[in-house]
Amino acid sequence: MSETDISDYIAQNPRMAGVLFTICLLLTQTGNASAAILGTHGGP
């Protein structure tokens, strides 16, 4: 799949651009939350 195919698909389905943006936003937030949880150590 080339870059023009993807841009044509997004142009024909503008709602999918919002869906892709939301998925990227959720993945970013999940990564930050898991890093914050795993970054603390209660051990010696």
A tleap script that builds the chain and sets N, CA, C and O, in Angstrom:
source leaprc.protein.ff14SB
mol = sequence {
  NMET SER GLU THR ASP ILE SER ASP TYR ILE
  ALA GLN ASN PRO ARG MET ALA GLY VAL LEU
  PHE THR ILE CYS LEU LEU LEU THR GLN THR
  GLY ASN ALA SER ALA ALA ILE LEU GLY THR
  HIE GLY GLY CPRO
}
set mol.1.N position { 0.845 -1.172 0.000 }
set mol.1.CA position { 0.000 0.000 0.000 }
set mol.1.C position { 0.894 1.240 0.000 }
set mol.1.O position { 1.727 1.410 0.890 }
set mol.2.N position { 0.721 2.084 -0.977 }
set mol.2.CA position { 1.564 3.268 -1.071 }
set mol.2.C position { 0.947 4.439 -0.303 }
set mol.2.O position { -0.193 4.378 0.156 }
set mol.3.N position { 1.729 5.489 -0.182 }
set mol.3.CA position { 1.283 6.667 0.562 }
set mol.3.C position { 0.082 7.332 -0.104 }
set mol.3.O position { -0.792 7.864 0.581 }
set mol.4.N position { 0.033 7.304 -1.436 }
set mol.4.CA position { -1.095 7.925 -2.128 }
set mol.4.C position { -2.376 7.130 -1.909 }
set mol.4.O position { -3.463 7.705 -1.847 }
set mol.5.N position { -2.251 5.798 -1.790 }
set mol.5.CA position { -3.434 4.984 -1.519 }
set mol.5.C position { -4.035 5.330 -0.161 }
set mol.5.O position { -5.253 5.437 -0.016 }
set mol.6.N position { -3.164 5.502 0.829 }
set mol.6.CA position { -3.636 5.827 2.172 }
set mol.6.C position { -4.254 7.218 2.194 }
set mol.6.O position { -5.314 7.415 2.788 }
set mol.7.N position { -3.606 8.178 1.557 }
set mol.7.CA position { -4.155 9.542 1.557 }
set mol.7.C position { -5.460 9.612 0.777 }
set mol.7.O position { -6.352 10.375 1.147 }
set mol.8.N position { -5.592 8.834 -0.295 }
set mol.8.CA position { -6.855 8.785 -1.026 }
set mol.8.C position { -7.965 8.176 -0.178 }
set mol.8.O position { -9.104 8.643 -0.202 }
set mol.9.N position { -7.626 7.131 0.570 }
set mol.9.CA position { -8.620 6.487 1.434 }
set mol.9.C position { -9.101 7.452 2.519 }
set mol.9.O position { -10.298 7.533 2.794 }
set mol.10.N position { -8.166 8.185 3.134 }
set mol.10.CA position { -8.537 9.147 4.175 }
set mol.10.C position { -9.369 10.277 3.570 }
set mol.10.O position { -10.309 10.762 4.200 }
set mol.11.N position { -9.028 10.693 2.358 }
set mol.11.CA position { -9.787 11.758 1.707 }
set mol.11.C position { -11.221 11.317 1.402 }
set mol.11.O position { -12.149 12.123 1.474 }
set mol.12.N position { -11.398 10.050 1.065 }
set mol.12.CA position { -12.730 9.548 0.758 }
set mol.12.C position { -13.523 9.213 2.023 }
set mol.12.O position { -14.753 9.198 1.995 }
set mol.13.N position { -12.826 8.942 3.133 }
set mol.13.CA position { -13.475 8.599 4.396 }
set mol.13.C position { -12.953 9.520 5.496 }
set mol.13.O position { -12.094 9.110 6.277 }
set mol.14.N position { -13.451 10.751 5.576 }
set mol.14.CA position { -12.887 11.702 6.545 }
set mol.14.C position { -13.124 11.298 7.998 }
set mol.14.O position { -12.377 11.717 8.882 }
set mol.15.N position { -14.136 10.504 8.255 }
set mol.15.CA position { -14.392 10.073 9.621 }
set mol.15.C position { -13.283 9.151 10.119 }
set mol.15.O position { -13.002 9.100 11.317 }
set mol.16.N position { -12.652 8.420 9.193 }
set mol.16.CA position { -11.574 7.514 9.570 }
set mol.16.C position { -10.359 8.288 10.072 }
set mol.16.O position { -9.599 7.763 10.885 }
set mol.17.N position { -10.157 9.515 9.612 }
set mol.17.CA position { -9.044 10.327 10.102 }
set mol.17.C position { -9.215 10.587 11.595 }
set mol.17.O position { -8.242 10.536 12.348 }
set mol.18.N position { -10.431 10.862 12.024 }
set mol.18.CA position { -10.694 11.060 13.447 }
set mol.18.C position { -10.490 9.790 14.248 }
set mol.18.O position { -9.984 9.831 15.369 }
set mol.19.N position { -10.883 8.664 13.677 }
set mol.19.CA position { -10.702 7.373 14.353 }
set mol.19.C position { -9.214 7.069 14.522 }
set mol.19.O position { -8.784 6.650 15.597 }
set mol.20.N position { -8.434 7.275 13.473 }
set mol.20.CA position { -6.994 7.020 13.553 }
set mol.20.C position { -6.322 7.954 14.553 }
set mol.20.O position { -5.428 7.535 15.288 }
set mol.21.N position { -6.742 9.203 14.586 }
set mol.21.CA position { -6.180 10.152 15.541 }
set mol.21.C position { -6.502 9.734 16.970 }
set mol.21.O position { -5.640 9.807 17.847 }
set mol.22.N position { -7.741 9.296 17.211 }
set mol.22.CA position { -8.143 8.861 18.544 }
set mol.22.C position { -7.364 7.632 18.981 }
set mol.22.O position { -6.955 7.538 20.138 }
set mol.23.N position { -7.155 6.690 18.072 }
set mol.23.CA position { -6.376 5.493 18.404 }
set mol.23.C position { -4.942 5.879 18.772 }
set mol.23.O position { -4.396 5.361 19.746 }
set mol.24.N position { -4.336 6.772 18.014 }
set mol.24.CA position { -2.971 7.209 18.323 }
set mol.24.C position { -2.922 7.921 19.664 }
set mol.24.O position { -1.976 7.734 20.430 }
set mol.25.N position { -3.927 8.734 19.956 }
set mol.25.CA position { -3.979 9.441 21.227 }
set mol.25.C position { -4.105 8.464 22.389 }
set mol.25.O position { -3.425 8.626 23.402 }
set mol.26.N position { -4.960 7.456 22.261 }
set mol.26.CA position { -5.128 6.472 23.324 }
set mol.26.C position { -3.864 5.644 23.533 }
set mol.26.O position { -3.503 5.340 24.670 }
set mol.27.N position { -3.189 5.277 22.441 }
set mol.27.CA position { -1.942 4.528 22.579 }
set mol.27.C position { -0.872 5.359 23.274 }
set mol.27.O position { -0.095 4.826 24.067 }
set mol.28.N position { -0.823 6.643 22.989 }
set mol.28.CA position { 0.141 7.521 23.638 }
set mol.28.C position { -0.140 7.615 25.130 }
set mol.28.O position { 0.783 7.535 25.940 }
set mol.29.N position { -1.401 7.783 25.498 }
set mol.29.CA position { -1.765 7.892 26.909 }
set mol.29.C position { -1.501 6.583 27.642 }
set mol.29.O position { -1.061 6.603 28.792 }
set mol.30.N position { -1.758 5.466 27.012 }
set mol.30.CA position { -1.524 4.163 27.627 }
set mol.30.C position { -0.034 3.943 27.869 }
set mol.30.O position { 0.362 3.428 28.915 }
set mol.31.N position { 0.779 4.332 26.909 }
set mol.31.CA position { 2.220 4.196 27.074 }
set mol.31.C position { 2.742 5.043 28.222 }
set mol.31.O position { 3.586 4.587 28.993 }
set mol.32.N position { 2.253 6.266 28.343 }
set mol.32.CA position { 2.685 7.139 29.433 }
set mol.32.C position { 2.239 6.593 30.782 }
set mol.32.O position { 2.999 6.647 31.749 }
set mol.33.N position { 1.029 6.074 30.863 }
set mol.33.CA position { 0.522 5.539 32.131 }
set mol.33.C position { 1.297 4.293 32.540 }
set mol.33.O position { 1.641 4.141 33.712 }
set mol.34.N position { 1.574 3.411 31.605 }
set mol.34.CA position { 2.316 2.202 31.959 }
set mol.34.C position { 3.759 2.535 32.342 }
set mol.34.O position { 4.327 1.871 33.209 }
set mol.35.N position { 4.356 3.538 31.724 }
set mol.35.CA position { 5.711 3.944 32.096 }
set mol.35.C position { 5.724 4.531 33.500 }
set mol.35.O position { 6.677 4.319 34.250 }
set mol.36.N position { 4.675 5.267 33.864 }
set mol.36.CA position { 4.611 5.845 35.195 }
set mol.36.C position { 4.422 4.757 36.252 }
set mol.36.O position { 4.987 4.843 37.342 }
set mol.37.N position { 3.645 3.756 35.935 }
set mol.37.CA position { 3.397 2.667 36.897 }
set mol.37.C position { 4.638 1.800 37.044 }
set mol.37.O position { 5.025 1.452 38.159 }
set mol.38.N position { 5.262 1.453 35.930 }
set mol.38.CA position { 6.416 0.562 35.963 }
set mol.38.C position { 7.702 1.297 36.352 }
set mol.38.O position { 8.710 0.658 36.652 }
set mol.39.N position { 7.676 2.606 36.350 }
set mol.39.CA position { 8.869 3.377 36.658 }
set mol.39.C position { 9.157 3.495 38.146 }
set mol.39.O position { 10.250 3.921 38.518 }
set mol.40.N position { 8.222 3.137 39.002 }
set mol.40.CA position { 8.443 3.248 40.448 }
set mol.40.C position { 8.798 1.883 41.018 }
set mol.40.O position { 8.203 0.867 40.659 }
set mol.41.N position { 9.760 1.882 41.896 }
set mol.41.CA position { 10.187 0.638 42.544 }
set mol.41.C position { 10.040 0.796 44.046 }
set mol.41.O position { 10.486 1.793 44.613 }
set mol.42.N position { 9.428 -0.167 44.686 }
set mol.42.CA position { 9.281 -0.124 46.126 }
set mol.42.C position { 10.327 -0.934 46.855 }
set mol.42.O position { 10.309 -1.031 48.082 }
set mol.43.N position { 11.230 -1.508 46.105 }
set mol.43.CA position { 12.236 -2.378 46.708 }
set mol.43.C position { 13.417 -1.618 47.274 }
set mol.43.O position { 13.441 -0.388 47.242 }
set mol.44.N position { 14.393 -2.339 47.791 }
set mol.44.CA position { 15.575 -1.709 48.407 }
set mol.44.C position { 16.471 -1.020 47.419 }
set mol.44.O position { 17.493 -0.453 47.804 }
savepdb mol mol.pdb
quit
